[in-house]
C-alpha cells in the first residue's frame, strides 16, 4: 500500500465494487481520468474525440454504468469458473488522487494488496491500462476455491475404482444379483388380465353443484383478472409507424358507434358501449358472449 504513490501518480477514477454473494470482499477498479472522460463521452452518444477531462456528475454516472456492465459480465464468468452464484453490488464511482489524499478511503484497508492490470483499448481513442485492486486475503480465497476442488476429486475417483475390486474377487457377489434379476420377468406376466374400462366423467350439463364443488369454486373467487376494453385494431408497416407524429390520425377497423370488445385476460367475453361517468370513461355491457362463442375465441 505504501507504493500507491508510484503506481498512481496521476488523477484517476476509482470504481468500488463489492461482492454480495459467492464471495465476501471488495475490489477497486482504477482507470485514468482522461480514459474515463472518453468512456463517458461514448456512453452519452459522443464520438469520444472531444471528451472533457473535468468529469461532472453525469459523466461519472456514465462511467459507473459502463463499469457496472463490465463487472456484471465478469461476475457471470466467475460464476462459471467457480461453479457457484456470484453477484456484485452496484458500483460506486469517485475521483482518486493519491498524492492529494482524495478518494483514498475507497482503497482496501489491508497493507498488502494485489494489483491486476489489463490493457484497455477502444479503437484509436484509448490505449491504456485499467487496474484492479483487492486485498491479498481475497486473492488467497480465489486460489483456494480453484485448487481445493481439484485436490478433492482424486480420492473420490480412487474410491470409485477400488470399490469394484472385491466384487471381481468374489464370484458369489455376482451370482446373487443375477438371481435377483429373474423376478421382474415373472412379475411382468400378471399384466395380461388387467381390466380396462372407459373413464366416466361428470356431466357438464347438470346445473346442480355439490357442496365440495361450491367450496372449490370459492377458492377461485379472489383471483385477480385483467379486464381490457378494446376500441379497435389496425395494422401498419414500420415505415408508417415511424412517420407518426403529434396530430396523426389512425383509422381503426370498427365503425363509429359499433360496440367495443370487453376482454378478460385477453379473451373476448362481452361487448359494450362507451359511456362517460362524471369525468371518467366507462363501458356499459350490452351483450355477453354465449358459451359456444367463447369457446370459438379460444381456438
DRENTORVEX-544349 format. One record per residue: x, y, z of N, C-alpha, C in turn; residue number from 1; residue in three letters. Coordinates in steps of 0.05 Angstrom, whole numbers, plus 5000, padded with zeros to 4 digits. Example, Ala and Ser with C-alpha at 12.3 -4.5 7.8 and 13.67 -1.06 7.14 Angstrom:
// DRENTORVEX-544349
REC	5264	4886	5156	5246	4910	5156	5264	4934	5156	1	ALA
REC	5257	4955	5142	5273	4979	5143	5258	5001	5157	2	SER
This chain:
// DRENTORVEX-544349
REC	5016	4976	5000	5000	5000	5000	5017	5025	5000	1	UNK
REC	5041	5023	5010	5059	5046	5011	5069	5054	4983	2	UNK
REC	5066	5037	4963	5075	5043	4936	5053	5054	4918	3	UNK
REC	5030	5061	4930	5008	5071	4914	5015	5097	4900	4	UNK
REC	5032	5114	4913	5040	5139	4900	5055	5134	4874	5	UNK
REC	5071	5112	4874	5086	5106	4849	5068	5093	4828	6	UNK
REC	5049	5077	4837	5031	5064	4819	5011	5083	4806	7	UNK
REC	5002	5102	4821	4981	5120	4811	4990	5149	4815	8	UNK
REC	5008	5159	4798	5018	5186	4801	4999	5207	4791	9	UNK
REC	4980	5200	4773	4962	5219	4761	4934	5217	4773	10	UNK
REC	4917	5236	4768	4889	5234	4777	4875	5211	4763	11	UNK
REC	4861	5195	4778	4847	5172	4767	4818	5173	4775	12	UNK
REC	4803	5154	4765	4775	5149	4773	4774	5121	4785	13	UNK
REC	4764	5120	4809	4762	5094	4824	4733	5085	4825	14	UNK
REC	4729	5060	4819	4703	5048	4819	4704	5025	4840	15	UNK
REC	4689	5028	4861	4688	5007	4882	4665	4988	4877	16	UNK
REC	4671	4962	4877	4652	4941	4873	4654	4921	4895	17	UNK
REC	4632	4915	4908	4631	4895	4930	4617	4870	4920	18	UNK
REC	4627	4847	4929	4614	4821	4923	4592	4817	4945	19	UNK
REC	4568	4812	4936	4546	4808	4954	4538	4779	4957	20	UNK
REC	4547	4761	4939	4541	4733	4941	4564	4717	4928	21	UNK
REC	4571	4695	4940	4593	4679	4930	4619	4685	4943	22	UNK
REC	4626	4710	4946	4650	4719	4960	4643	4742	4978	23	UNK
REC	4660	4746	4998	4656	4769	5016	4682	4786	5014	24	UNK
REC	4681	4805	4996	4704	4822	4992	4696	4846	4975	25	UNK
REC	4715	4864	4972	4711	4888	4955	4736	4891	4938	26	UNK
REC	4732	4902	4914	4755	4908	4898	4751	4935	4885	27	UNK
REC	4773	4947	4876	4773	4974	4866	4784	4974	4838	28	UNK
REC	4768	4984	4819	4777	4988	4792	4787	5016	4789	29	UNK
REC	4811	5019	4777	4823	5045	4774	4830	5050	4745	30	UNK
REC	4820	5072	4734	4826	5080	4706	4834	5109	4706	31	UNK
REC	4850	5116	4686	4859	5144	4684	4835	5163	4679	32	UNK
REC	4837	5187	4689	4815	5205	4687	4809	5213	4658	33	UNK
REC	4830	5215	4641	4826	5220	4613	4812	5197	4599	34	UNK
REC	4819	5173	4606	4805	5150	4595	4776	5149	4603	35	UNK
REC	4771	5155	4629	4743	5156	4639	4727	5177	4624	36	UNK
REC	4739	5199	4617	4725	5220	4602	4717	5210	4574	37	UNK
REC	4735	5195	4561	4728	5184	4535	4705	5164	4537	38	UNK
REC	4707	5146	4557	4685	5127	4561	4659	5140	4567	39	UNK
REC	4659	5161	4583	4634	5176	4590	4623	5189	4565	40	UNK
REC	4640	5200	4548	4631	5213	4523	4618	5193	4504	41	UNK
REC	4630	5169	4502	4619	5148	4485	4593	5138	4496	42	UNK
REC	4591	5135	4523	4566	5126	4535	4543	5145	4531	43	UNK
REC	4550	5171	4528	4529	5192	4525	4524	5198	4496	44	UNK
REC	4534	5181	4477	4528	5185	4449	4548	5201	4433	45	UNK
REC	4570	5209	4446	4591	5224	4431	4610	5205	4417	46	UNK
REC	4629	5218	4403	4649	5202	4388	4675	5198	4404	47	UNK
REC	4677	5211	4428	4700	5208	4445	4724	5224	4437	48	UNK
REC	4722	5240	4416	4746	5255	4407	4749	5281	4422	49	UNK
REC	4728	5293	4431	4730	5318	4446	4720	5315	4474	50	UNK
REC	4728	5294	4488	4719	5289	4515	4731	5309	4534	51	UNK
REC	4714	5319	4552	4723	5338	4573	4735	5323	4596	52	UNK
REC	4761	5326	4603	4772	5311	4625	4761	5319	4652	53	UNK
REC	4749	5342	4654	4737	5350	4680	4710	5337	4682	54	UNK
REC	4708	5315	4696	4684	5299	4697	4663	5311	4715	55	UNK
REC	4639	5314	4704	4616	5323	4721	4602	5299	4732	56	UNK
REC	4581	5304	4747	4566	5282	4760	4553	5264	4739	57	UNK
REC	4543	5276	4717	4531	5259	4696	4551	5243	4682	58	UNK
REC	4576	5253	4678	4597	5238	4666	4605	5214	4684	59	UNK
REC	4607	5220	4710	4614	5198	4729	4593	5177	4729	60	UNK
REC	4567	5185	4726	4546	5165	4724	4548	5148	4700	61	UNK
REC	4557	5160	4677	4561	5144	4653	4584	5124	4656	62	UNK
REC	4606	5133	4669	4627	5114	4674	4618	5092	4693	63	UNK
REC	4602	5099	4713	4592	5079	4732	4575	5058	4717	64	UNK
REC	4559	5066	4698	4543	5047	4683	4560	5029	4666	65	UNK
REC	4581	5040	4654	4599	5024	4637	4613	5003	4655	66	UNK
REC	4623	5011	4678	4637	4992	4696	4617	4972	4707	67	UNK
REC	4592	4980	4711	4572	4961	4722	4567	4939	4701	68	UNK
REC	4566	4945	4676	4562	4925	4655	4587	4907	4654	69	UNK
REC	4611	4919	4656	4635	4903	4654	4638	4884	4677	70	UNK
REC	4633	4893	4702	4636	4877	4725	4613	4856	4726	71	UNK
REC	4590	4863	4715	4568	4843	4714	4575	4820	4696	72	UNK
REC	4588	4826	4674	4598	4804	4656	4620	4788	4670	73	UNK
REC	4637	4802	4685	4658	4787	4699	4647	4769	4721	74	UNK
REC	4626	4779	4735	4614	4762	4756	4601	4737	4743	75	UNK
REC	4589	4740	4720	4577	4717	4706	4599	4697	4698	76	UNK
REC	4621	4707	4688	4643	4689	4681	4655	4675	4706	77	UNK
REC	4657	4690	4728	4667	4678	4753	4648	4656	4763	78	UNK
REC	4622	4661	4760	4603	4640	4768	4608	4614	4754	79	UNK
REC	4616	4616	4728	4622	4591	4713	4648	4579	4722	80	UNK
REC	4668	4595	4727	4694	4585	4736	4693	4571	4763	81	UNK
REC	4679	4584	4782	4678	4574	4809	4654	4557	4815	82	UNK
REC	4636	4554	4795	4613	4536	4797	4595	4543	4820	83	UNK
REC	4590	4569	4823	4571	4578	4843	4562	4606	4836	84	UNK
REC	4540	4614	4847	4529	4640	4840	4545	4662	4853	85	UNK
REC	4553	4682	4837	4568	4705	4846	4554	4730	4837	86	UNK
REC	4549	4747	4856	4535	4772	4850	4550	4796	4862	87	UNK
REC	4546	4819	4850	4560	4843	4859	4540	4865	4865	88	UNK
REC	4549	4885	4880	4533	4908	4887	4536	4929	4865	89	UNK
REC	4518	4948	4863	4522	4970	4844	4548	4985	4850	90	UNK
REC	4564	4991	4829	4590	5004	4835	4586	5033	4844	91	UNK
REC	4606	5042	4859	4607	5070	4868	4632	5083	4856	92	UNK
REC	4628	5106	4844	4650	5120	4829	4658	5144	4844	93	UNK
REC	4685	5149	4844	4696	5172	4858	4723	5179	4846	94	UNK
REC	4730	5204	4845	4756	5213	4836	4777	5204	4856	95	UNK
REC	4800	5196	4845	4822	5186	4862	4848	5201	4855	96	UNK
REC	4858	5214	4875	4884	5228	4873	4900	5221	4898	97	UNK
REC	4918	5201	4895	4933	5191	4918	4950	5212	4931	98	UNK
REC	4963	5228	4914	4981	5249	4925	4967	5269	4942	99	UNK
REC	4943	5276	4933	4927	5296	4948	4909	5283	4969	100	UNK
REC	4908	5256	4970	4892	5242	4990	4863	5242	4984	101	UNK
REC	4855	5247	4959	4827	5248	4951	4818	5220	4942	102	UNK
REC	4797	5210	4954	4785	5185	4947	4801	5161	4957	103	UNK
REC	4821	5165	4974	4837	5142	4983	4822	5125	5003	104	UNK
REC	4799	5135	5013	4784	5119	5032	4771	5095	5018	105	UNK
REC	4769	5095	4991	4758	5072	4977	4779	5050	4974	106	UNK
REC	4804	5055	4978	4825	5035	4976	4822	5015	4999	107	UNK
REC	4824	4989	4994	4823	4969	5016	4842	4976	5038	108	UNK
REC	4833	4970	5063	4849	4978	5086	4874	4961	5091	109	UNK
REC	4874	4937	5079	4897	4919	5083	4923	4931	5073	110	UNK
REC	4945	4925	5086	4971	4935	5077	4981	4921	5052	111	UNK
REC	4976	4895	5049	4984	4880	5026	4961	4878	5006	112	UNK
REC	4965	4888	4982	4944	4888	4961	4954	4873	4937	113	UNK
REC	4935	4864	4921	4941	4852	4895	4931	4871	4873	114	UNK
REC	4948	4876	4854	4940	4893	4831	4940	4876	4806	115	UNK
REC	4918	4875	4792	4915	4862	4766	4911	4884	4745	116	UNK
REC	4929	4884	4725	4928	4905	4705	4920	4893	4678	117	UNK
REC	4900	4906	4666	4890	4898	4639	4897	4920	4619	118	UNK
REC	4903	4913	4595	4906	4932	4574	4879	4940	4563	119	UNK
REC	4873	4965	4562	4847	4975	4554	4851	4990	4528	120	UNK
REC	4839	4981	4506	4840	4994	4480	4811	4998	4470	121	UNK
REC	4806	5023	4461	4780	5029	4449	4786	5043	4423	122	UNK
REC	4786	5027	4401	4792	5039	4375	4819	5052	4375	123	UNK
REC	4820	5077	4365	4844	5093	4366	4842	5114	4388	124	UNK
REC	4821	5113	4404	4817	5133	4425	4833	5127	4450	125	UNK
REC	4834	5102	4459	4846	5094	4484	4865	5071	4479	126	UNK
REC	4889	5073	4489	4908	5051	4491	4922	5054	4518	127	UNK
REC	4909	5043	4538	4918	5049	4566	4915	5023	4582	128	UNK
REC	4915	5027	4608	4911	5004	4627	4888	5010	4646	129	UNK
REC	4874	4989	4653	4854	4990	4675	4863	4971	4696	130	UNK
REC	4864	4980	4721	4876	4965	4742	4855	4957	4763	131	UNK
REC	4859	4934	4775	4840	4924	4795	4856	4918	4820	132	UNK
REC	4847	4929	4843	4860	4926	4869	4841	4911	4887	133	UNK
REC	4852	4891	4901	4836	4877	4922	4856	4866	4942	134	UNK
REC	4846	4861	4967	4863	4851	4988	4876	4824	4981	135	UNK
REC	4899	4819	4993	4913	4794	4987	4898	4771	5000	136	UNK
REC	4882	4776	5021	4866	4754	5032	4845	4745	5012	137	UNK
REC	4834	4763	4996	4815	4755	4976	4828	4739	4954	138	UNK
REC	4853	4747	4947	4868	4732	4927	4873	4703	4936	139	UNK
REC	4879	4700	4962	4883	4673	4973	4857	4656	4972	140	UNK
REC	4834	4670	4977	4808	4656	4976	4803	4646	4947	141	UNK
REC	4810	4663	4927	4806	4654	4900	4823	4630	4893	142	UNK
REC	4848	4631	4903	4866	4608	4897	4855	4583	4911	143	UNK
REC	4845	4586	4936	4835	4562	4950	4810	4551	4935	144	UNK
REC	4793	4569	4925	4769	4559	4911	4777	4544	4885	145	UNK
REC	4799	4552	4873	4807	4540	4848	4822	4514	4852	146	UNK
REC	4837	4512	4874	4855	4489	4877	4843	4467	4895	147	UNK
REC	4827	4474	4915	4817	4453	4933	4798	4434	4919	148	UNK
REC	4779	4443	4903	4762	4423	4890	4777	4404	4872	149	UNK
REC	4799	4413	4859	4815	4395	4843	4829	4374	4859	150	UNK
REC	4838	4381	4883	4851	4361	4901	4831	4341	4912	151	UNK
REC	4806	4350	4915	4786	4332	4927	4775	4312	4907	152	UNK
REC	4779	4317	4881	4768	4298	4862	4784	4272	4861	153	UNK
REC	4811	4273	4867	4827	4250	4864	4819	4227	4883	154	UNK
REC	4815	4232	4910	4807	4210	4927	4779	4199	4919	155	UNK
REC	4762	4216	4908	4736	4206	4900	4738	4186	4877	156	UNK
REC	4756	4192	4858	4760	4174	4836	4773	4148	4845	157	UNK
REC	4792	4150	4864	4804	4126	4874	4784	4108	4888	158	UNK
REC	4765	4120	4902	4744	4104	4916	4726	4090	4896	159	UNK
REC	4721	4104	4873	4704	4091	4853	4718	4068	4839	160	UNK
REC	4745	4070	4837	4760	4048	4824	4763	4025	4842	161	UNK
REC	4767	4031	4868	4774	4009	4887	4749	3993	4895	162	UNK
REC	4725	4005	4894	4702	3990	4903	4695	3966	4886	163	UNK
REC	4699	3966	4860	4692	3942	4845	4711	3918	4849	164	UNK
REC	4735	3923	4861	4754	3902	4863	4744	3879	4880	165	UNK
REC	4732	3883	4904	4722	3860	4919	4701	3844	4904	166	UNK
REC	4685	3857	4887	4665	3843	4873	4677	3825	4852	167	UNK
REC	4699	3834	4839	4713	3817	4820	4726	3793	4833	168	UNK
REC	4735	3796	4858	4749	3774	4871	4730	3753	4882	169	UNK
REC	4705	3761	4887	4685	3742	4898	4664	3737	4877	170	UNK
REC	4664	3713	4865	4643	3707	4844	4616	3704	4856	171	UNK
REC	4613	3699	4882	4587	3696	4894	4571	3722	4894	172	UNK
REC	4586	3744	4897	4572	3770	4897	4560	3777	4870	173	UNK
REC	4571	3765	4849	4559	3770	4822	4536	3752	4817	174	UNK
REC	4536	3727	4828	4514	3709	4823	4489	3718	4837	175	UNK
REC	4491	3731	4860	4467	3739	4874	4451	3760	4859	176	UNK
REC	4464	3781	4848	4448	3799	4831	4436	3786	4807	177	UNK
REC	4449	3766	4796	4438	3752	4773	4413	3737	4781	178	UNK
REC	4412	3725	4805	4388	3711	4814	4366	3731	4820	179	UNK
REC	4373	3755	4829	4353	3775	4836	4341	3788	4811	180	UNK
REC	4355	3785	4788	4345	3797	4764	4322	3782	4751	181	UNK
REC	4319	3756	4759	4298	3740	4747	4269	3748	4755	182	UNK
REC	4264	3755	4781	4236	3761	4789	4222	3781	4772	183	UNK
REC	4235	3803	4763	4219	3822	4746	4206	3809	4722	184	UNK
REC	4219	3788	4710	4206	3775	4687	4181	3761	4696	185	UNK
REC	4181	3748	4719	4157	3734	4729	4136	3753	4737	186	UNK
REC	4143	3777	4746	4123	3796	4755	4110	3809	4730	187	UNK
REC	4122	3808	4707	4110	3821	4684	4087	3804	4672	188	UNK
REC	4086	3778	4678	4065	3761	4667	4037	3768	4676	189	UNK
REC	4032	3774	4702	4004	3780	4710	3993	3805	4698	190	UNK
REC	4007	3820	4681	3997	3845	4670	3975	3839	4649	191	UNK
REC	3972	3815	4639	3952	3809	4619	3923	3812	4628	192	UNK
REC	3915	3802	4652	3887	3803	4660	3878	3830	4671	193	UNK
REC	3892	3852	4665	3884	3878	4676	3858	3886	4662	194	UNK
REC	3839	3895	4677	3813	3904	4666	3815	3932	4657	195	UNK
REC	3807	3937	4632	3808	3964	4620	3779	3973	4615	196	UNK
REC	3773	3996	4626	3745	4007	4623	3747	4036	4616	197	UNK
REC	3728	4046	4600	3728	4075	4593	3724	4092	4618	198	UNK
REC	3737	4115	4619	3734	4133	4641	3707	4146	4640	199	UNK
REC	3696	4151	4663	3669	4164	4665	3673	4192	4677	200	UNK
REC	3665	4212	4662	3666	4240	4671	3639	4249	4681	201	UNK
REC	3640	4269	4698	3615	4281	4707	3603	4298	4685	202	UNK
REC	3577	4296	4682	3563	4311	4661	3565	4341	4667	203	UNK
REC	3572	4357	4646	3575	4385	4649	3548	4400	4648	204	UNK
REC	3528	4387	4637	3502	4400	4633	3486	4403	4659	205	UNK
REC	3493	4388	4680	3477	4390	4704	3482	4416	4719	206	UNK
REC	3462	4431	4724	3465	4457	4738	3470	4454	4768	207	UNK
REC	3464	4430	4779	3467	4427	4808	3497	4423	4814	208	UNK
REC	3506	4433	4837	3533	4430	4846	3533	4420	4875	209	UNK
REC	3551	4402	4880	3553	4392	4907	3567	4412	4925	210	UNK
REC	3566	4407	4951	3578	4425	4970	3608	4427	4965	211	UNK
REC	3621	4404	4959	3650	4405	4954	3657	4421	4929	212	UNK
REC	3640	4419	4908	3645	4434	4884	3643	4464	4889	213	UNK
REC	3623	4472	4905	3620	4501	4911	3643	4510	4928	214	UNK
REC	3653	4493	4945	3676	4501	4961	3701	4505	4944	215	UNK
REC	3705	4488	4924	3727	4491	4906	3724	4516	4889	216	UNK
REC	3700	4523	4882	3695	4548	4866	3701	4572	4883	217	UNK
REC	3695	4571	4909	3701	4594	4926	3731	4600	4928	218	UNK
REC	3747	4580	4924	3777	4584	4925	3786	4601	4902	219	UNK
REC	3771	4604	4881	3779	4620	4858	3768	4648	4858	220	UNK
REC	3751	4654	4878	3737	4680	4877	3755	4704	4880	221	UNK
REC	3778	4701	4894	3795	4724	4898	3819	4725	4879	222	UNK
REC	3818	4710	4857	3840	4711	4838	3836	4735	4820	223	UNK
REC	3855	4753	4818	3852	4777	4801	3852	4770	4771	224	UNK
REC	3836	4784	4756	3835	4782	4727	3839	4809	4715	225	UNK
REC	3851	4810	4692	3856	4835	4677	3834	4839	4657	226	UNK
REC	3819	4861	4660	3797	4868	4642	3805	4891	4624	227	UNK
REC	3802	4887	4598	3810	4907	4578	3787	4913	4560	228	UNK
REC	3783	4938	4553	3763	4947	4534	3778	4955	4509	229	UNK
REC	3773	4942	4487	3787	4947	4462	3769	4963	4443	230	UNK
REC	3778	4987	4435	3762	5004	4417	3764	4994	4389	231	UNK
REC	3787	4983	4381	3791	4973	4353	3820	4967	4348	232	UNK
REC	3825	4956	4325	3852	4949	4318	3859	4958	4289	233	UNK
REC	3884	4959	4283	3894	4965	4256	3922	4954	4253	234	UNK
REC	3931	4952	4229	3958	4943	4223	3972	4964	4206	235	UNK
REC	3997	4969	4213	4012	4989	4199	4040	4978	4195	236	UNK
REC	4054	4987	4174	4081	4979	4169	4100	4995	4187	237	UNK
REC	4125	4986	4189	4144	5000	4205	4148	5029	4194	238	UNK
REC	4148	5032	4168	4151	5058	4156	4129	5077	4165	239	UNK
REC	4104	5067	4164	4081	5083	4172	4082	5091	4201	240	UNK
REC	4091	5072	4218	4093	5078	4247	4114	5099	4252	241	UNK
REC	4137	5098	4238	4158	5118	4242	4149	5145	4232	242	UNK
REC	4130	5147	4214	4121	5172	4204	4100	5185	4221	243	UNK
REC	4091	5171	4243	4071	5183	4261	4083	5206	4276	244	UNK
REC	4066	5226	4281	4074	5250	4296	4050	5260	4311	245	UNK
REC	4054	5280	4327	4031	5291	4343	4010	5302	4323	246	UNK
REC	3986	5294	4327	3964	5302	4310	3957	5282	4288	247	UNK
REC	3973	5260	4286	3967	5240	4266	3941	5225	4274	248	UNK
REC	3926	5216	4254	3901	5202	4258	3904	5173	4249	249	UNK
REC	3897	5154	4266	3899	5126	4260	3871	5115	4257	250	UNK
REC	3864	5104	4234	3837	5093	4229	3836	5065	4239	251	UNK
REC	3815	5058	4255	3812	5031	4266	3793	5015	4248	252	UNK
REC	3791	4989	4255	3775	4971	4239	3745	4970	4247	253	UNK
REC	3737	4989	4264	3709	4989	4273	3695	5015	4265	254	UNK
REC	3669	5013	4260	3654	5036	4253	3646	5052	4277	255	UNK
REC	3640	5077	4273	3632	5095	4295	3606	5084	4307	256	UNK
REC	3604	5082	4333	3581	5072	4347	3579	5042	4349	257	UNK
REC	3598	5028	4337	3598	4999	4339	3607	4990	4367	258	UNK
REC	3595	4969	4378	3602	4961	4406	3632	4954	4408	259	UNK
REC	3643	4960	4431	3671	4955	4436	3673	4927	4449	260	UNK
REC	3697	4915	4447	3701	4888	4458	3711	4891	4486	261	UNK
REC	3700	4873	4504	3708	4872	4532	3724	4845	4535	262	UNK
REC	3749	4847	4542	3766	4824	4544	3774	4819	4573	263	UNK
REC	3774	4794	4580	3784	4785	4606	3808	4766	4601	264	UNK
REC	3831	4775	4611	3856	4760	4606	3860	4756	4576	265	UNK
REC	3855	4778	4560	3859	4778	4531	3840	4760	4516	266	UNK
REC	3817	4752	4528	3797	4736	4515	3771	4752	4515	267	UNK
REC	3758	4754	4491	3733	4768	4489	3711	4753	4504	268	UNK
REC	3697	4767	4523	3675	4754	4538	3649	4769	4535	269	UNK
REC	3651	4795	4526	3626	4811	4524	3631	4834	4505	270	UNK
REC	3609	4848	4499	3611	4873	4483	3596	4895	4498	271	UNK
REC	3603	4919	4492	3590	4941	4507	3593	4967	4492	272	UNK
REC	3583	4989	4504	3584	5015	4493	3598	5034	4512	273	UNK
REC	3613	5053	4501	3628	5072	4517	3610	5093	4528	274	UNK
REC	3613	5098	4554	3597	5119	4568	3616	5137	4583	275	UNK
REC	3605	5159	4593	3621	5178	4609	3608	5179	4637	276	UNK
REC	3623	5172	4657	3614	5173	4685	3629	5196	4699	277	UNK
REC	3614	5217	4705	3627	5242	4716	3649	5251	4696	278	UNK
REC	3674	5248	4703	3695	5256	4686	3712	5233	4675	279	UNK
REC	3702	5208	4680	3717	5185	4672	3701	5169	4651	280	UNK
REC	3716	5155	4634	3704	5138	4614	3696	5112	4628	281	UNK
REC	3675	5100	4617	3666	5074	4627	3655	5058	4603	282	UNK
REC	3646	5034	4608	3634	5017	4587	3610	5003	4599	283	UNK
REC	3588	5005	4584	3563	4991	4593	3561	4965	4577	284	UNK
REC	3559	4943	4592	3557	4917	4579	3530	4914	4566	285	UNK
REC	3531	4908	4540	3506	4905	4525	3501	4877	4516	286	UNK
REC	3522	4860	4515	3518	4833	4506	3540	4815	4518	287	UNK
REC	3531	4792	4528	3550	4772	4539	3553	4750	4518	288	UNK
REC	3577	4743	4511	3581	4722	4491	3571	4695	4502	289	UNK
REC	3559	4679	4484	3550	4653	4492	3573	4634	4496	290	UNK
REC	3567	4611	4507	3588	4591	4512	3602	4582	4487	291	UNK
REC	3587	4578	4466	3599	4570	4440	3617	4591	4429	292	UNK
REC	3608	4617	4431	3625	4639	4421	3650	4641	4436	293	UNK
REC	3649	4638	4463	3673	4640	4479	3692	4617	4472	294	UNK
REC	3681	4593	4468	3698	4570	4461	3711	4574	4434	295	UNK
REC	3697	4587	4415	3708	4591	4388	3731	4612	4390	296	UNK
REC	3730	4631	4409	3751	4650	4412	3776	4638	4424	297	UNK
REC	3774	4615	4437	3797	4602	4448	3813	4587	4427	298	UNK
REC	3802	4583	4404	3816	4567	4384	3838	4584	4371	299	UNK
